[in-house]
Amino acid sequence: MQKVVLATGNAGKVRELASLLEDFGLDIVAQTELGVDSAEETG
C-alpha cells in the first residue's frame, strides 16, 4: 500500500481525503503522525 502524507495536522482534512481516495488503496496520514512540524505561515 502506498502512503500519502498530507501537509496538515487537521484530522478532519485527513479523514475527508482518506474517504475520497479509499478506492485507490492509499494510506493517508498527516505530517504530524510522522513527527513533521507545521511550516511557519509568514505571508
mmCIF entry with sequence, helices, sheets and N, C-alpha, C, O atoms, coordinates in Angstrom:
data_MODEL
# 
_entry.id   MODEL 
# 
_entity.id                         1 
_entity.type                       polymer 
_entity.pdbx_number_of_molecules   1 
# 
_entity_poly.entity_id                      1 
_entity_poly.type                           'polypeptide(L)' 
_entity_poly.nstd_linkage                   no 
_entity_poly.nstd_monomer                   no 
_entity_poly.pdbx_seq_one_letter_code       MQKVVLATGNAGKVRELASLLEDFGLDIVAQTELGVDSAEETG 
_entity_poly.pdbx_seq_one_letter_code_can   MQKVVLATGNAGKVRELASLLEDFGLDIVAQTELGVDSAEETG 
_entity_poly.pdbx_strand_id                 A 
# 
loop_
_entity_poly_seq.entity_id 
_entity_poly_seq.num 
_entity_poly_seq.mon_id 
_entity_poly_seq.hetero 
1 1  MET n 
1 2  GLN n 
1 3  LYS n 
1 4  VAL n 
1 5  VAL n 
1 6  LEU n 
1 7  ALA n 
1 8  THR n 
1 9  GLY n 
1 10 ASN n 
1 11 ALA n 
1 12 GLY n 
1 13 LYS n 
1 14 VAL n 
1 15 ARG n 
1 16 GLU n 
1 17 LEU n 
1 18 ALA n 
1 19 SER n 
1 20 LEU n 
1 21 LEU n 
1 22 GLU n 
1 23 ASP n 
1 24 PHE n 
1 25 GLY n 
1 26 LEU n 
1 27 ASP n 
1 28 ILE n 
1 29 VAL n 
1 30 ALA n 
1 31 GLN n 
1 32 THR n 
1 33 GLU n 
1 34 LEU n 
1 35 GLY n 
1 36 VAL n 
1 37 ASP n 
1 38 SER n 
1 39 ALA n 
1 40 GLU n 
1 41 GLU n 
1 42 THR n 
1 43 GLY n 
# 
_struct_asym.id          A 
_struct_asym.entity_id   1 
# 
loop_
_struct_conf.conf_type_id 
_struct_conf.id 
_struct_conf.pdbx_PDB_helix_id 
_struct_conf.beg_label_comp_id 
_struct_conf.beg_label_asym_id 
_struct_conf.beg_label_seq_id 
_struct_conf.pdbx_beg_PDB_ins_code 
_struct_conf.end_label_comp_id 
_struct_conf.end_label_asym_id 
_struct_conf.end_label_seq_id 
_struct_conf.pdbx_end_PDB_ins_code 
_struct_conf.beg_auth_comp_id 
_struct_conf.beg_auth_asym_id 
_struct_conf.beg_auth_seq_id 
_struct_conf.end_auth_comp_id 
_struct_conf.end_auth_asym_id 
_struct_conf.end_auth_seq_id 
_struct_conf.pdbx_PDB_helix_class 
_struct_conf.details 
_struct_conf.pdbx_PDB_helix_length 
HELX_P HELX_P1 AA1 ALA A 11 ? LEU A 21 ? ALA A 11 LEU A 21 1 ? 11 
HELX_P HELX_P2 AA2 GLU A 22 ? PHE A 24 ? GLU A 22 PHE A 24 5 ? 3  
HELX_P HELX_P3 AA3 GLN A 31 ? LEU A 34 ? GLN A 31 LEU A 34 5 ? 4  
# 
_struct_conf_type.id          HELX_P 
_struct_conf_type.criteria    ? 
_struct_conf_type.reference   ? 
# 
_struct_sheet.id               AA1 
_struct_sheet.type             ? 
_struct_sheet.number_strands   2 
_struct_sheet.details          ? 
# 
_struct_sheet_order.sheet_id     AA1 
_struct_sheet_order.range_id_1   1 
_struct_sheet_order.range_id_2   2 
_struct_sheet_order.offset       ? 
_struct_sheet_order.sense        parallel 
# 
loop_
_struct_sheet_range.sheet_id 
_struct_sheet_range.id 
_struct_sheet_range.beg_label_comp_id 
_struct_sheet_range.beg_label_asym_id 
_struct_sheet_range.beg_label_seq_id 
_struct_sheet_range.pdbx_beg_PDB_ins_code 
_struct_sheet_range.end_label_comp_id 
_struct_sheet_range.end_label_asym_id 
_struct_sheet_range.end_label_seq_id 
_struct_sheet_range.pdbx_end_PDB_ins_code 
_struct_sheet_range.beg_auth_comp_id 
_struct_sheet_range.beg_auth_asym_id 
_struct_sheet_range.beg_auth_seq_id 
_struct_sheet_range.end_auth_comp_id 
_struct_sheet_range.end_auth_asym_id 
_struct_sheet_range.end_auth_seq_id 
AA1 1 GLN A 2  ? LEU A 6  ? GLN A 2  LEU A 6  
AA1 2 LEU A 26 ? ALA A 30 ? LEU A 26 ALA A 30 
# 
loop_
_atom_site.group_PDB 
_atom_site.id 
_atom_site.type_symbol 
_atom_site.label_atom_id 
_atom_site.label_alt_id 
_atom_site.label_comp_id 
_atom_site.label_asym_id 
_atom_site.label_entity_id 
_atom_site.label_seq_id 
_atom_site.pdbx_PDB_ins_code 
_atom_site.Cartn_x 
_atom_site.Cartn_y 
_atom_site.Cartn_z 
_atom_site.occupancy 
_atom_site.B_iso_or_equiv 
_atom_site.pdbx_formal_charge 
_atom_site.auth_seq_id 
_atom_site.auth_comp_id 
_atom_site.auth_asym_id 
_atom_site.auth_atom_id 
_atom_site.pdbx_PDB_model_num 
ATOM 1   N N  . MET A 1 1  ? 0.850   -1.177 0.000  1.00 0.00 ? 1  MET A N  1 
ATOM 2   C CA . MET A 1 1  ? 0.000   0.000  0.000  1.00 0.00 ? 1  MET A CA 1 
ATOM 3   C C  . MET A 1 1  ? 0.897   1.242  0.000  1.00 0.00 ? 1  MET A C  1 
ATOM 4   O O  . MET A 1 1  ? 1.861   1.323  0.762  1.00 0.00 ? 1  MET A O  1 
ATOM 5   N N  . GLN A 1 2  ? 0.572   2.192  -0.851 1.00 0.00 ? 2  GLN A N  1 
ATOM 6   C CA . GLN A 1 2  ? 1.331   3.443  -0.890 1.00 0.00 ? 2  GLN A CA 1 
ATOM 7   C C  . GLN A 1 2  ? 0.827   4.393  0.183  1.00 0.00 ? 2  GLN A C  1 
ATOM 8   O O  . GLN A 1 2  ? -0.363  4.433  0.494  1.00 0.00 ? 2  GLN A O  1 
ATOM 9   N N  . LYS A 1 3  ? 1.750   5.150  0.736  1.00 0.00 ? 3  LYS A N  1 
ATOM 10  C CA . LYS A 1 3  ? 1.417   6.112  1.778  1.00 0.00 ? 3  LYS A CA 1 
ATOM 11  C C  . LYS A 1 3  ? 1.478   7.516  1.189  1.00 0.00 ? 3  LYS A C  1 
ATOM 12  O O  . LYS A 1 3  ? 2.435   7.869  0.500  1.00 0.00 ? 3  LYS A O  1 
ATOM 13  N N  . VAL A 1 4  ? 0.445   8.316  1.467  1.00 0.00 ? 4  VAL A N  1 
ATOM 14  C CA . VAL A 1 4  ? 0.400   9.717  1.064  1.00 0.00 ? 4  VAL A CA 1 
ATOM 15  C C  . VAL A 1 4  ? 0.415   10.548 2.335  1.00 0.00 ? 4  VAL A C  1 
ATOM 16  O O  . VAL A 1 4  ? -0.421  10.367 3.220  1.00 0.00 ? 4  VAL A O  1 
ATOM 17  N N  . VAL A 1 5  ? 1.377   11.461 2.417  1.00 0.00 ? 5  VAL A N  1 
ATOM 18  C CA . VAL A 1 5  ? 1.499   12.319 3.589  1.00 0.00 ? 5  VAL A CA 1 
ATOM 19  C C  . VAL A 1 5  ? 0.900   13.673 3.259  1.00 0.00 ? 5  VAL A C  1 
ATOM 20  O O  . VAL A 1 5  ? 1.334   14.342 2.321  1.00 0.00 ? 5  VAL A O  1 
ATOM 21  N N  . LEU A 1 6  ? -0.100  14.076 4.034  1.00 0.00 ? 6  LEU A N  1 
ATOM 22  C CA . LEU A 1 6  ? -0.724  15.384 3.844  1.00 0.00 ? 6  LEU A CA 1 
ATOM 23  C C  . LEU A 1 6  ? -0.001  16.417 4.684  1.00 0.00 ? 6  LEU A C  1 
ATOM 24  O O  . LEU A 1 6  ? 0.355   16.159 5.833  1.00 0.00 ? 6  LEU A O  1 
ATOM 25  N N  . ALA A 1 7  ? 0.212   17.577 4.111  1.00 0.00 ? 7  ALA A N  1 
ATOM 26  C CA . ALA A 1 7  ? 0.879   18.666 4.827  1.00 0.00 ? 7  ALA A CA 1 
ATOM 27  C C  . ALA A 1 7  ? -0.143  19.380 5.700  1.00 0.00 ? 7  ALA A C  1 
ATOM 28  O O  . ALA A 1 7  ? -0.463  20.549 5.486  1.00 0.00 ? 7  ALA A O  1 
ATOM 29  N N  . THR A 1 8  ? -0.648  18.648 6.690  1.00 0.00 ? 8  THR A N  1 
ATOM 30  C CA . THR A 1 8  ? -1.631  19.189 7.615  1.00 0.00 ? 8  THR A CA 1 
ATOM 31  C C  . THR A 1 8  ? -1.622  18.362 8.892  1.00 0.00 ? 8  THR A C  1 
ATOM 32  O O  . THR A 1 8  ? -1.210  17.202 8.900  1.00 0.00 ? 8  THR A O  1 
ATOM 33  N N  . GLY A 1 9  ? -2.074  18.969 9.946  1.00 0.00 ? 9  GLY A N  1 
ATOM 34  C CA . GLY A 1 9  ? -2.282  18.256 11.193 1.00 0.00 ? 9  GLY A CA 1 
ATOM 35  C C  . GLY A 1 9  ? -3.766  18.158 11.506 1.00 0.00 ? 9  GLY A C  1 
ATOM 36  O O  . GLY A 1 9  ? -4.155  17.666 12.566 1.00 0.00 ? 9  GLY A O  1 
ATOM 37  N N  . ASN A 1 10 ? -4.590  18.629 10.581 1.00 0.00 ? 10 ASN A N  1 
ATOM 38  C CA . ASN A 1 10 ? -6.033  18.675 10.753 1.00 0.00 ? 10 ASN A CA 1 
ATOM 39  C C  . ASN A 1 10 ? -6.631  17.289 10.495 1.00 0.00 ? 10 ASN A C  1 
ATOM 40  O O  . ASN A 1 10 ? -6.667  16.815 9.359  1.00 0.00 ? 10 ASN A O  1 
ATOM 41  N N  . ALA A 1 11 ? -7.094  16.655 11.564 1.00 0.00 ? 11 ALA A N  1 
ATOM 42  C CA . ALA A 1 11 ? -7.628  15.292 11.456 1.00 0.00 ? 11 ALA A CA 1 
ATOM 43  C C  . ALA A 1 11 ? -8.851  15.231 10.548 1.00 0.00 ? 11 ALA A C  1 
ATOM 44  O O  . ALA A 1 11 ? -9.065  14.228 9.868  1.00 0.00 ? 11 ALA A O  1 
ATOM 45  N N  . GLY A 1 12 ? -9.649  16.280 10.530 1.00 0.00 ? 12 GLY A N  1 
ATOM 46  C CA . GLY A 1 12 ? -10.830 16.312 9.666  1.00 0.00 ? 12 GLY A CA 1 
ATOM 47  C C  . GLY A 1 12 ? -10.461 16.285 8.197  1.00 0.00 ? 12 GLY A C  1 
ATOM 48  O O  . GLY A 1 12 ? -11.103 15.598 7.403  1.00 0.00 ? 12 GLY A O  1 
ATOM 49  N N  . LYS A 1 13 ? -9.434  17.026 7.835  1.00 0.00 ? 13 LYS A N  1 
ATOM 50  C CA . LYS A 1 13 ? -8.969  17.034 6.443  1.00 0.00 ? 13 LYS A CA 1 
ATOM 51  C C  . LYS A 1 13 ? -8.426  15.669 6.050  1.00 0.00 ? 13 LYS A C  1 
ATOM 52  O O  . LYS A 1 13 ? -8.661  15.198 4.937  1.00 0.00 ? 13 LYS A O  1 
ATOM 53  N N  . VAL A 1 14 ? -7.705  15.038 6.957  1.00 0.00 ? 14 VAL A N  1 
ATOM 54  C CA . VAL A 1 14 ? -7.143  13.715 6.681  1.00 0.00 ? 14 VAL A CA 1 
ATOM 55  C C  . VAL A 1 14 ? -8.271  12.708 6.472  1.00 0.00 ? 14 VAL A C  1 
ATOM 56  O O  . VAL A 1 14 ? -8.231  11.926 5.523  1.00 0.00 ? 14 VAL A O  1 
ATOM 57  N N  . ARG A 1 15 ? -9.270  12.718 7.342  1.00 0.00 ? 15 ARG A N  1 
ATOM 58  C CA . ARG A 1 15 ? -10.412 11.801 7.204  1.00 0.00 ? 15 ARG A CA 1 
ATOM 59  C C  . ARG A 1 15 ? -11.148 12.028 5.887  1.00 0.00 ? 15 ARG A C  1 
ATOM 60  O O  . ARG A 1 15 ? -11.503 11.075 5.193  1.00 0.00 ? 15 ARG A O  1 
ATOM 61  N N  . GLU A 1 16 ? -11.377 13.315 5.543  1.00 0.00 ? 16 GLU A N  1 
ATOM 62  C CA . GLU A 1 16 ? -12.106 13.637 4.321  1.00 0.00 ? 16 GLU A CA 1 
ATOM 63  C C  . GLU A 1 16 ? -11.365 13.132 3.082  1.00 0.00 ? 16 GLU A C  1 
ATOM 64  O O  . GLU A 1 16 ? -11.968 12.508 2.208  1.00 0.00 ? 16 GLU A O  1 
ATOM 65  N N  . LEU A 1 17 ? -10.081 13.397 3.009  1.00 0.00 ? 17 LEU A N  1 
ATOM 66  C CA . LEU A 1 17 ? -9.313  12.961 1.844  1.00 0.00 ? 17 LEU A CA 1 
ATOM 67  C C  . LEU A 1 17 ? -9.183  11.441 1.808  1.00 0.00 ? 17 LEU A C  1 
ATOM 68  O O  . LEU A 1 17 ? -9.240  10.841 0.734  1.00 0.00 ? 17 LEU A O  1 
ATOM 69  N N  . ALA A 1 18 ? -9.011  10.817 2.962  1.00 0.00 ? 18 ALA A N  1 
ATOM 70  C CA . ALA A 1 18 ? -8.924  9.354  3.017  1.00 0.00 ? 18 ALA A CA 1 
ATOM 71  C C  . ALA A 1 18 ? -10.222 8.730  2.504  1.00 0.00 ? 18 ALA A C  1 
ATOM 72  O O  . ALA A 1 18 ? -10.194 7.714  1.810  1.00 0.00 ? 18 ALA A O  1 
ATOM 73  N N  . SER A 1 19 ? -11.344 9.334  2.843  1.00 0.00 ? 19 SER A N  1 
ATOM 74  C CA . SER A 1 19 ? -12.635 8.841  2.381  1.00 0.00 ? 19 SER A CA 1 
ATOM 75  C C  . SER A 1 19 ? -12.758 8.964  0.861  1.00 0.00 ? 19 SER A C  1 
ATOM 76  O O  . SER A 1 19 ? -13.264 8.058  0.200  1.00 0.00 ? 19 SER A O  1 
ATOM 77  N N  . LEU A 1 20 ? -12.296 10.083 0.316  1.00 0.00 ? 20 LEU A N  1 
ATOM 78  C CA . LEU A 1 20 ? -12.367 10.305 -1.130 1.00 0.00 ? 20 LEU A CA 1 
ATOM 79  C C  . LEU A 1 20 ? -11.463 9.352  -1.911 1.00 0.00 ? 20 LEU A C  1 
ATOM 80  O O  . LEU A 1 20 ? -11.776 8.980  -3.042 1.00 0.00 ? 20 LEU A O  1 
ATOM 81  N N  . LEU A 1 21 ? -10.343 8.959  -1.306 1.00 0.00 ? 21 LEU A N  1 
ATOM 82  C CA . LEU A 1 21 ? -9.347  8.153  -2.012 1.00 0.00 ? 21 LEU A CA 1 
ATOM 83  C C  . LEU A 1 21 ? -9.331  6.683  -1.609 1.00 0.00 ? 21 LEU A C  1 
ATOM 84  O O  . LEU A 1 21 ? -8.438  5.943  -2.024 1.00 0.00 ? 21 LEU A O  1 
ATOM 85  N N  . GLU A 1 22 ? -10.308 6.242  -0.802 1.00 0.00 ? 22 GLU A N  1 
ATOM 86  C CA . GLU A 1 22 ? -10.278 4.881  -0.269 1.00 0.00 ? 22 GLU A CA 1 
ATOM 87  C C  . GLU A 1 22 ? -10.271 3.807  -1.355 1.00 0.00 ? 22 GLU A C  1 
ATOM 88  O O  . GLU A 1 22 ? -9.711  2.732  -1.141 1.00 0.00 ? 22 GLU A O  1 
ATOM 89  N N  . ASP A 1 23 ? -10.868 4.065  -2.497 1.00 0.00 ? 23 ASP A N  1 
ATOM 90  C CA . ASP A 1 23 ? -10.912 3.060  -3.562 1.00 0.00 ? 23 ASP A CA 1 
ATOM 91  C C  . ASP A 1 23 ? -9.557  2.847  -4.237 1.00 0.00 ? 23 ASP A C  1 
ATOM 92  O O  . ASP A 1 23 ? -9.387  1.888  -4.990 1.00 0.00 ? 23 ASP A O  1 
ATOM 93  N N  . PHE A 1 24 ? -8.604  3.721  -3.977 1.00 0.00 ? 24 PHE A N  1 
ATOM 94  C CA . PHE A 1 24 ? -7.289  3.621  -4.602 1.00 0.00 ? 24 PHE A CA 1 
ATOM 95  C C  . PHE A 1 24 ? -6.272  2.873  -3.742 1.00 0.00 ? 24 PHE A C  1 
ATOM 96  O O  . PHE A 1 24 ? -5.133  2.676  -4.165 1.00 0.00 ? 24 PHE A O  1 
ATOM 97  N N  . GLY A 1 25 ? -6.670  2.460  -2.551 1.00 0.00 ? 25 GLY A N  1 
ATOM 98  C CA . GLY A 1 25 ? -5.786  1.682  -1.692 1.00 0.00 ? 25 GLY A CA 1 
ATOM 99  C C  . GLY A 1 25 ? -4.606  2.469  -1.153 1.00 0.00 ? 25 GLY A C  1 
ATOM 100 O O  . GLY A 1 25 ? -3.511  1.929  -1.000 1.00 0.00 ? 25 GLY A O  1 
ATOM 101 N N  . LEU A 1 26 ? -4.828  3.751  -0.864 1.00 0.00 ? 26 LEU A N  1 
ATOM 102 C CA . LEU A 1 26 ? -3.764  4.603  -0.342 1.00 0.00 ? 26 LEU A CA 1 
ATOM 103 C C  . LEU A 1 26 ? -3.897  4.752  1.165  1.00 0.00 ? 26 LEU A C  1 
ATOM 104 O O  . LEU A 1 26 ? -5.005  4.814  1.697  1.00 0.00 ? 26 LEU A O  1 
ATOM 105 N N  . ASP A 1 27 ? -2.781  4.808  1.835  1.00 0.00 ? 27 ASP A N  1 
ATOM 106 C CA . ASP A 1 27 ? -2.736  5.057  3.277  1.00 0.00 ? 27 ASP A CA 1 
ATOM 107 C C  . ASP A 1 27 ? -2.476  6.555  3.459  1.00 0.00 ? 27 ASP A C  1 
ATOM 108 O O  . ASP A 1 27 ? -1.368  7.027  3.203  1.00 0.00 ? 27 ASP A O  1 
ATOM 109 N N  . ILE A 1 28 ? -3.487  7.297  3.898  1.00 0.00 ? 28 ILE A N  1 
ATOM 110 C CA . ILE A 1 28 ? -3.385  8.750  4.045  1.00 0.00 ? 28 ILE A CA 1 
ATOM 111 C C  . ILE A 1 28 ? -3.024  9.070  5.493  1.00 0.00 ? 28 ILE A C  1 
ATOM 112 O O  . ILE A 1 28 ? -3.714  8.643  6.418  1.00 0.00 ? 28 ILE A O  1 
ATOM 113 N N  . VAL A 1 29 ? -1.943  9.819  5.685  1.00 0.00 ? 29 VAL A N  1 
ATOM 114 C CA . VAL A 1 29 ? -1.519  10.201 7.033  1.00 0.00 ? 29 VAL A CA 1 
ATOM 115 C C  . VAL A 1 29 ? -1.205  11.695 7.077  1.00 0.00 ? 29 VAL A C  1 
ATOM 116 O O  . VAL A 1 29 ? -0.870  12.306 6.062  1.00 0.00 ? 29 VAL A O  1 
ATOM 117 N N  . ALA A 1 30 ? -1.320  12.259 8.260  1.00 0.00 ? 30 ALA A N  1 
ATOM 118 C CA . ALA A 1 30 ? -0.971  13.662 8.472  1.00 0.00 ? 30 ALA A CA 1 
ATOM 119 C C  . ALA A 1 30 ? 0.520   13.769 8.760  1.00 0.00 ? 30 ALA A C  1 
ATOM 120 O O  . ALA A 1 30 ? 1.132   12.837 9.283  1.00 0.00 ? 30 ALA A O  1 
ATOM 121 N N  . GLN A 1 31 ? 1.089   14.903 8.417  1.00 0.00 ? 31 GLN A N  1 
ATOM 122 C CA . GLN A 1 31 ? 2.521   15.113 8.662  1.00 0.00 ? 31 GLN A CA 1 
ATOM 123 C C  . GLN A 1 31 ? 2.849   14.973 10.140 1.00 0.00 ? 31 GLN A C  1 
ATOM 124 O O  . GLN A 1 31 ? 3.951   14.553 10.494 1.00 0.00 ? 31 GLN A O  1 
ATOM 125 N N  . THR A 1 32 ? 1.910   15.321 10.999 1.00 0.00 ? 32 THR A N  1 
ATOM 126 C CA . THR A 1 32 ? 2.159   15.246 12.436 1.00 0.00 ? 32 THR A CA 1 
ATOM 127 C C  . THR A 1 32 ? 2.346   13.803 12.909 1.00 0.00 ? 32 THR A C  1 
ATOM 128 O O  . THR A 1 32 ? 3.018   13.565 13.913 1.00 0.00 ? 32 THR A O  1 
ATOM 129 N N  . GLU A 1 33 ? 1.754   12.835 12.190 1.00 0.00 ? 33 GLU A N  1 
ATOM 130 C CA . GLU A 1 33 ? 1.934   11.422 12.543 1.00 0.00 ? 33 GLU A CA 1 
ATOM 131 C C  . GLU A 1 33 ? 3.368   10.962 12.308 1.00 0.00 ? 33 GLU A C  1 
ATOM 132 O O  . GLU A 1 33 ? 3.802   9.953  12.862 1.00 0.00 ? 33 GLU A O  1 
ATOM 133 N N  . LEU A 1 34 ? 4.096   11.702 11.489 1.00 0.00 ? 34 LEU A N  1 
ATOM 134 C CA . LEU A 1 34 ? 5.480   11.347 11.171 1.00 0.00 ? 34 LEU A CA 1 
ATOM 135 C C  . LEU A 1 34 ? 6.472   12.250 11.881 1.00 0.00 ? 34 LEU A C  1 
ATOM 136 O O  . LEU A 1 34 ? 7.675   12.185 11.628 1.00 0.00 ? 34 LEU A O  1 
ATOM 137 N N  . GLY A 1 35 ? 5.963   13.097 12.774 1.00 0.00 ? 35 GLY A N  1 
ATOM 138 C CA . GLY A 1 35 ? 6.839   13.975 13.537 1.00 0.00 ? 35 GLY A CA 1 
ATOM 139 C C  . GLY A 1 35 ? 7.314   15.200 12.781 1.00 0.00 ? 35 GLY A C  1 
ATOM 140 O O  . GLY A 1 35 ? 8.296   15.830 13.173 1.00 0.00 ? 35 GLY A O  1 
ATOM 141 N N  . VAL A 1 36 ? 6.621   15.547 11.690 1.00 0.00 ? 36 VAL A N  1 
ATOM 142 C CA . VAL A 1 36 ? 6.991   16.723 10.904 1.00 0.00 ? 36 VAL A CA 1 
ATOM 143 C C  . VAL A 1 36 ? 6.223   17.926 11.438 1.00 0.00 ? 36 VAL A C  1 
ATOM 144 O O  . VAL A 1 36 ? 4.996   17.898 11.528 1.00 0.00 ? 36 VAL A O  1 
ATOM 145 N N  . ASP A 1 37 ? 6.948   18.976 11.788 1.00 0.00 ? 37 ASP A N  1 
ATOM 146 C CA . ASP A 1 37 ? 6.310   20.192 12.290 1.00 0.00 ? 37 ASP A CA 1 
ATOM 147 C C  . ASP A 1 37 ? 5.629   20.948 11.160 1.00 0.00 ? 37 ASP A C  1 
ATOM 148 O O  . ASP A 1 37 ? 5.996   20.804 9.994  1.00 0.00 ? 37 ASP A O  1 
ATOM 149 N N  . SER A 1 38 ? 4.637   21.752 11.514 1.00 0.00 ? 38 SER A N  1 
ATOM 150 C CA . SER A 1 38 ? 3.964   22.600 10.534 1.00 0.00 ? 38 SER A CA 1 
ATOM 151 C C  . SER A 1 38 ? 4.898   23.703 10.076 1.00 0.00 ? 38 SER A C  1 
ATOM 152 O O  . SER A 1 38 ? 5.727   24.198 10.839 1.00 0.00 ? 38 SER A O  1 
ATOM 153 N N  . ALA A 1 39 ? 4.746   24.075 8.816  1.00 0.00 ? 39 ALA A N  1 
ATOM 154 C CA . ALA A 1 39 ? 5.543   25.178 8.275  1.00 0.00 ? 39 ALA A CA 1 
ATOM 155 C C  . ALA A 1 39 ? 5.017   26.498 8.826  1.00 0.00 ? 39 ALA A C  1 
ATOM 156 O O  . ALA A 1 39 ? 3.814   26.658 9.032  1.00 0.00 ? 39 ALA A O  1 
ATOM 157 N N  . GLU A 1 40 ? 5.913   27.430 9.060  1.00 0.00 ? 40 GLU A N  1 
ATOM 158 C CA . GLU A 1 40 ? 5.516   28.743 9.533  1.00 0.00 ? 40 GLU A CA 1 
ATOM 159 C C  . GLU A 1 40 ? 4.872   29.507 8.382  1.00 0.00 ? 40 GLU A C  1 
ATOM 160 O O  . GLU A 1 40 ? 5.440   29.612 7.296  1.00 0.00 ? 40 GLU A O  1 
ATOM 161 N N  . GLU A 1 41 ? 3.677   30.038 8.636  1.00 0.00 ? 41 GLU A N  1 
ATOM 162 C CA . GLU A 1 41 ? 2.982   30.824 7.620  1.00 0.00 ? 41 GLU A CA 1 
ATOM 163 C C  . GLU A 1 41 ? 3.293   32.293 7.864  1.00 0.00 ? 41 GLU A C  1 
ATOM 164 O O  . GLU A 1 41 ? 2.853   32.877 8.854  1.00 0.00 ? 41 GLU A O  1 
ATOM 165 N N  . THR A 1 42 ? 4.051   32.880 6.955  1.00 0.00 ? 42 THR A N  1 
ATOM 166 C CA . THR A 1 42 ? 4.503   34.259 7.159  1.00 0.00 ? 42 THR A CA 1 
ATOM 167 C C  . THR A 1 42 ? 3.973   35.225 6.112  1.00 0.00 ? 42 THR A C  1 
ATOM 168 O O  . THR A 1 42 ? 4.290   36.413 6.152  1.00 0.00 ? 42 THR A O  1 
ATOM 169 N N  . GLY A 1 43 ? 3.184   34.742 5.194  1.00 0.00 ? 43 GLY A N  1 
ATOM 170 C CA . GLY A 1 43 ? 2.854   35.652 4.141  1.00 0.00 ? 43 GLY A CA 1 
ATOM 171 C C  . GLY A 1 43 ? 1.507   35.732 3.683  1.00 0.00 ? 43 GLY A C  1 
ATOM 172 O O  . GLY A 1 43 ? 1.208   36.511 2.778  1.00 0.00 ? 43 GLY A O  1 
# 
